[in-house]
Amino acid sequence: MGKGEIEESSSTVGLLKRCTTGGSGGSTRWVDGSEVDSESPPWLLFGDEEISREGYGSVRRRLVKKPKRVDSFDVEAMEISVAHASHHKKEASLLSTLALAFQTLGVVYGDLGTSPLYVFSDVFSKVPITSEVDVLGALSIVLYTIALLPLMKYVFIVLKANDNGEGGTFALYSLICRYANVNLLPNRQPADERISSFKLKLPTPELERALNIKEILERKSSLKTLLLLLVLMGTSMIIGDGILTPAMSVMSAVSGLQGKIPGFGTNALVITSIIILGALFSIQKYGSSKVGFTFAPALALWFFSLGSIGIYNLLKHDVTVLRALNPAYIYLFFKKNSTNGWSALGGCVLCITGAEAMFADLGHFSVKSIQIAFTSVVFPCLFLAYFGQAAYLMKHPNSYGRVFYDSVPDGFFWPVFGIATVAAIIASQAMISASFSCVKQAMALGCFPRLKIIHTSKKHMGQIYIPVINWFLMIMCMLVVAAFRSTTDIANAYGIAEVGVMMVSTTLVTVVMLLIWQTNLFLAFLFPLIFGTMELIYMSAVLSKILEGGWLPLVFASFFLCVMYLWNYGSVLKYQSEVKQKISMDFMHELGSSLGTVRVPGIGLLYNELVQGIPSIFGQFLLDLPAIHSVIVFVCIKYVPVPIVPQDERFLFRRVGPKDYHMFRCVARYGYKDVRKEDHHAFEQLLVDSLEKFLRKEALDLALESNLIQQDLDSISVKSRDESEIQDGDGMDELKIPLMSDQRLDAGASTSEASMALPASVMSVDEDPSLEYELSALREATESGFTYLLGHGDVRAKKNSWFIKKLSINYFYAFMRKNCRGGAATMRVPHMNIIQVGMTYMV
């Protein structure tokens, strides 16, 4: 190992060391370390027998088995407890649901609501209106597209495939990963299955088929990779939508001035649109809740205007357009226009742009609020709007280019234009919020570089703001508007991104139906047959415009796909290398309790990714530091594939090595939706309190085990009343008094009350001299203060690696690691008390 230099300053102690480790393998990001925990327990009575699990059932354990790891107190700051409580409420009040439904108008449905601005103008630019069949056929296609995809598919089916209230492609992927171990990131532990939000309900008895599918997915690595790439592609398309939606919506609204103000040409249109886009992205930092309440009244007025103008045109011009409810006009439309009609589908699909936001933005709201808003407001108003425009075109077929503004009653143009402009700005909010949600989920599951995330609401954890993504979307939107200068080419690009996301959702929901819901086979295949077929037809139509702007979303999607996959690939390799290089317990035993150096009072918190084993970076600390702390805690921040981990189930403590080593492991498990906003002083105090309770609990368990052994020696056939009660429960689990009193006891029951059932010989654990010694040592170490020990890893490909691997790891992945958020900032540790060691991992 190379020799390093110690850099000291008044504020930070930095130990910058380089050491090279070999091995090929992969790492999750710093938050994901996980492999099956196989450390030896602090005690073992009659051997270590393996505990097997079948399905989701539990097997009764014998009392001589290895004790289950003890959960600790949560060491989170308590400021987010309200958020967790609100998430776990079974039934939100009607008033709060209606309030959320009102907010969805401003955040979720803006894009869908502004589609009447440009749908028919794009459709009839490809198919000239020569008869009523053209108008009625196009109207019928639009109506049934809205009824089948947003209403039937999303509102009634896809929204039910949420992951504990979280939506989007990554939420579906997380749901699948919990049931089948298909995640390429090695972050699965048996202990994770005991998290209450981890358990899955199996509503149907068709288990054999689901188990076969699970076995196939887990056995074939190619299917795991394909599933991940599918999810990443869907996420990339959503972010691409976040770029195209604002550009399309704002330009469509502002274009209404071209026919009303003399001299308002293309340059003025572009400049005005760019100014409005800049203002839109500037207010994102205030959060979707404030934005939603600000925008929702305007969108409510907009939907009211759509419905009113639609009724006006329907009654004034041609009420017979209601015939379009007959799907036969779809057949007549294609029979008359053939190839041109197929090309016009690229315009018809614009009527459902933003439908994916209903699912992607689910984490910001709730299923009921989104369903109520769509069925009671959005759906009927859109129908009336398209009916009204079709009635107007029956009388004025040459006005298709400005059909929306021309159909507005005289004297109402400027008020409607103002509302339309505001609505178009708001329409962009849906996909911007969805982009934030998708990026955060990707980060938590180890598929996106670490970025700064700002939580904008204390009540709703899903409402976030990511500055880097926000400004990137803004710049890209402005470039798109400046480069295309027309809504026609943007519309071609828009359709590809929207349909691509829908196809990914259809595929993943089908897997969920077969694997988790265990739906009837016929119904499960009916879902992709109906909706997948429609989406494939639309995709074939929009792909024909790939040279006319359709290439743009493919470029955006490819860029984000490469970023996410390379980050995941490099992280997995780093983790596997770190696992190979971990320090063996035999070596630690050779060092002795002094660890081969001097132990000085203090608590060292060593952050690492491994959930078992001692990381190799610890050996580097022992080599380079003149002394090491009297108490060492290996802290692992790990994300599991669930939205939220309850606070009383988050932290796990375990002893590492013999008692006189004073080393412990603390695994902090987070869901991809969890908030981390702890203050380090509160963290330190709660950590010490939790560690002290863990030590007392450990001593209690040891005393209880000794008592049970003594009873077995005294009498083989006679069982005490206490043992009978234990056997009636869940085996060894029931012997432990949990650190959080509400885990297995009622909220009102105290630890002392629970202890009354224990034998008298195990009641006086405070009199244990070894316990008192360890507690006094812990208090002395606490008074000396905390030091945060961090490892800074540099990942390099081996010299004999392929050129593509060297290029990916040494340049692209290294660039992302260098420019993403650092470990100290991400883990929220104080800069005043940091010791950092650098290492190079050869993968």
ABEGO torsion letter per residue (X at the ends): XBBBBBBBBAABBBBBBBBBBBEBEBBBBAAABBBBBABBBABBAAEBBBBBBBEABBBBBBAABBBBBBBBBBABBAAAAAAAAAAABABBBAAAAAAAAAAAAAAAAAAAAAAAAAAAAAAAAABBBABAAAAAAAAAAAAAAAAAAAAAAAAAAAAAABBGGBBEAAAAAAAAAAABBABABBABBAAAAABAAABBBBABABAAAAAAAAAAAAABAAAAAAAAAAAAAAAAAAAAAAAAAAAAAAAAAAAAAAAABBGBBAAAAAAAAAAAAAAAAAAAAAEAAAAAAAAAAAAAAAAAAAAAAAAAAAAAABAAAAAAABAAAAAAAAAAAEAAAAAAAAAAAAAABGAAAAAAAAAABBAAAAAAAAAAAAAAAAAAAAAAAAAAAAABAAAAAAAAAAABBBGAAAAAAAAAAAAAAAAAAAAAAAAAAAAAAAAAAGABBBBBBBBABAABAABBBBAAAAAAAAAAAAAAAAAAGBAAAAAAAAAAAAAAAAAAAAAAAAAAAAAAAGBBAAAAAAAAAAAAAAAAAAAAAAAAAAAAGAAAAAAAAAAAAAAAAAAAAAAAAAAAAAAAABBBAAAAAAAEAAGGBBBBBEBBBBBBABABEBBAAAAAAAAABABBBABBBBBBBBBBBBABBBAAAABBBBBBEBAAAGBBBBBBBBBAABBBABBAAAAAAAAAAAAAAAAAAAAAAAAAAAAAAAAAAABAABBBAAAAAAAABAEAAAABBBABAAAABBAABBAAAAAAABBAAAABAAABAAAAAAAAAAAAAAAAEBBBBBBBBBBBBBAABBAAAAAAAAAAAAAAAAABBBAAAAAGBBAAABBBBBBBBBX
